[in-house]
Amino acid sequence: MPLSPPPARSISTPLLQRQTSSASTTISDMLNSGGNFTSEQYEKIIRSLQRKAQVADNDVRAHQEVISKLEAQLSRSENAVRDVKRQLETLNREKQTYILEIDNLKSQVTHAHEEAGVEHERDETRKLREELANERVLKEKAEKARHILEHRMEELMSKRNKFMCF
């Protein structure tokens, strides 16, 4: 009877397959033959059953090894998941801290801009007041100079009028 190829498996998992024996058909044939057995046939059946028991024991040991390896791998994976979750929680806390810090810095920048705007307006107002005061001073000087010139003109006109009268 041709054997089919074994199913595909990952490299990390061992091959666990039950070994088949042609003796199983022989034993069932013997048992169905009517019950007249020779000691040689009994010994053959016993050896066959012992081989089957040994194969089953080997299968059990192999399965137990695989189970223990899988349990160890599961334990490592669970530990890794817990570590990753802790790291994720730490990163989320740091993220929240940074978000709060960014919001705080944004509000500080906004406040600084507002203060700078108010300070700029104060500077502009102060400059305008200084310019206005300078213009007033200049206007007063110009007014004084005009009065002085008018007074001189009046003096000159009066001297001229006096001079022309003669």
Disulfide bonds with the S-S distance in Angstrom:
none
